[in-house]
């Protein structure tokens, strides 16, 4: 929902052509998946339900095959969201809730924020400076497992989850495809990681 074109254009600039997945049969020749999205949780899950992809996406994640969620795509990877009633894909334990009000921040949280690394991931390996990236969101994920939280971003007096990662499945709350050169670097690292065989972090 929403940002398929901009994601495809960004990867095209990196020399990588993407293949749209509209039905389970389209997964047959895929090595890795990107799950982008903007909008609301329930309509997005309904879109996935209509394609018949939900059980296949769950199986993909359970087999620890490479998958990158973007923005709403991150939230769909969790078990549930207070934005709606639908069950999420459940590839990450935890839930999604509305960003807290009274923090002196505008909701939706819109603009640039500097990532604060929590754990290593293919997008943020050791020794690399954390970049400024572009956010547009009103809800944020709350992973049950601390090790799944790869990066945060400052929000008011606290932080919001900016990136999650577990095994070969990860996701960005921000939009790397709208984050200029910094976002392109992150996506290029993901492509290089795939080309290296998607090794698990030590």
C-alpha positions in Angstrom: 0.0 0.0 0.0 1.3 3.4 -1.0 5.0 3.5 -1.6 5.7 0.6 -4.0 6.7 3.0 -6.8 9.1 5.1 -4.8 10.8 2.0 -3.4 11.1 0.4 -6.8 12.6 3.7 -8.2 15.1 3.9 -5.4 16.4 0.3 -6.0 16.5 1.0 -9.7 19.0 3.8 -9.0 21.0 1.2 -7.2 21.0 -1.0 -10.2 18.6 -3.5 -8.8 15.3 -4.4 -10.5 12.4 -5.5 -8.3 9.7 -8.0 -9.2 6.2 -7.2 -7.9 4.6 -10.0 -5.8 0.8 -10.0 -6.2 0.0 -13.7 -5.5 1.7 -16.7 -3.9 3.0 -18.1 -7.2 5.1 -14.9 -7.6 7.2 -15.9 -4.6 8.6 -18.9 -6.5 11.6 -17.2 -7.9 12.2 -14.6 -5.1 15.4 -14.6 -3.1 14.4 -11.8 -0.8 11.3 -9.8 -0.1 10.6 -6.1 0.6 7.3 -5.3 2.4 6.8 -1.5 2.1 3.7 0.3 3.1 2.0 3.5 4.2 -1.4 4.0 5.7 -3.4 2.1 8.3 -2.8 -1.4 9.8 -6.2 -3.1 9.2 -6.6 -2.1 5.5 -3.0 -3.2 4.8 -3.6 -6.6 6.4 -6.9 -6.9 4.4 -4.9 -6.2 1.2 -2.5 -9.0 2.1 -5.4 -11.3 3.0 -7.0 -10.7 -0.4 -3.8 -11.7 -2.2 -3.6 -15.0 -0.3 0.0 -14.1 0.8 -0.4 -14.0 4.6 0.4 -17.7 5.3 3.2 -17.6 2.7 4.8 -14.5 4.3 4.6 -16.1 7.8 6.2 -19.2 6.4 8.9 -17.1 4.7 9.7 -15.4 8.0 9.6 -18.6 10.0 12.1 -20.1 7.7 14.3 -17.1 8.3 14.5 -16.0 4.6 15.5 -12.4 3.9 12.8 -9.9 4.3 12.9 -6.1 4.7 9.9 -4.2 6.0 9.5 -0.4 5.4 7.4 2.0 7.5 3.9 0.3 7.8 5.7 -2.8 6.6 7.6 -2.9 9.9 4.4 -2.7 11.9 2.7 -5.5 9.9 5.5 -7.8 11.1 4.3 -7.6 14.7 1.5 -9.5 16.4 -1.0 -6.7 16.7 -1.6 -3.0 16.6 -3.9 -0.8 18.6 -4.6 1.0 15.3 -6.9 -1.9 14.4 -8.3 -5.3 15.2 -6.5 -7.5 12.6 -3.8 -9.9 13.6 -0.4 -9.0 12.3 2.1 -11.4 10.6 3.6 -12.1 14.0 7.2 -12.5 12.8 8.3 -10.3 15.7 6.9 -10.7 19.2 5.3 -7.5 20.4 2.8 -4.9 19.5 2.3 -1.5 17.9 0.8 1.5 19.7 0.2 5.2 19.0 3.1 7.6 19.7 2.6 9.3 23.1 1.1 12.8 23.1 2.3 15.5 25.4 5.9 15.1 24.4 6.2 18.4 22.6 6.2 16.5 19.3 3.9 16.7 16.4 1.9 13.5 15.5 2.3 12.2 13.0 6.1 12.3 13.6 7.3 13.7 10.4 10.8 14.8 9.5 14.4 13.8 9.9 15.8 11.9 12.9 19.2 10.5 13.8 19.3 6.8 14.4 20.5 5.5 17.7 22.0 2.0 17.3 20.9 -0.6 19.8 22.1 -3.8 18.2 24.1 -4.6 15.1 22.3 -5.4 11.8 23.2 -5.6 8.1 22.0 -2.0 7.7 24.0 -0.7 10.7 27.2 -2.7 11.0 29.8 -2.0 13.6 32.0 1.0 13.1 29.6 3.0 10.9 28.2 6.4 11.8 24.4 6.4 12.4 22.6 8.5 9.8 19.8 11.0 9.7 16.8 9.4 8.0 13.2 10.5 7.2 10.2 9.5 9.2 6.4 9.8 8.7 4.4 7.8 11.3 1.9 8.0 14.1 2.4 4.5 15.5 5.5 2.7 16.7 6.5 -0.9 17.5 7.3 -2.2 20.9 9.3 -5.4 20.6 9.0 -7.9 23.4 12.6 -9.0 22.9 15.3 -6.3 23.5 17.6 -8.1 21.1 15.1 -7.4 18.2 15.5 -3.7 18.6 18.2 -2.6 16.2 17.8 1.2 16.4 15.8 3.9 18.0 15.0 7.6 17.2 14.5 10.3 19.8 10.9 11.3 20.3 10.1 13.9 23.0 11.5 12.8 26.3 12.0 9.3 25.1 12.6 7.2 22.1 10.6 5.3 19.4 11.6 2.1 17.7 13.3 3.0 14.4 14.5 -0.4 13.2 14.1 -4.1 14.2 16.1 -7.1 13.2 16.1 -10.8 14.0 18.0 -13.4 12.0 17.4 -12.5 8.3 14.2 -10.5 8.9 14.4 -6.8 9.5 12.5 -3.6 9.1 12.8 0.2 9.2 10.1 2.5 10.6 11.7 5.3 8.6 11.7 5.6 4.8 15.1 4.7 3.4 13.9 5.4 -0.1 13.0 9.0 0.9 16.2 9.5 3.0 18.5 10.7 0.2 22.1 9.5 0.1 22.0 8.2 3.6 19.0 6.0 2.8 20.6 4.8 -0.4 23.6 3.7 1.6 21.4 1.6 3.9 19.7 -0.1 1.0 23.0 -0.7 -0.7 24.2 -2.4 2.4 21.2 -4.7 2.4 21.8 -5.6 -1.3 25.5 -6.3 -0.5 24.4 -8.5 2.5 22.1 -10.5 0.2 24.8 -10.9 -2.4 27.1 -12.2 0.3 24.6 -14.9 1.1 22.7 -13.1 3.9 25.1 -14.2 6.7 23.7 -14.1 10.2 25.4 -11.6 12.6 28.0 -13.1 14.9 
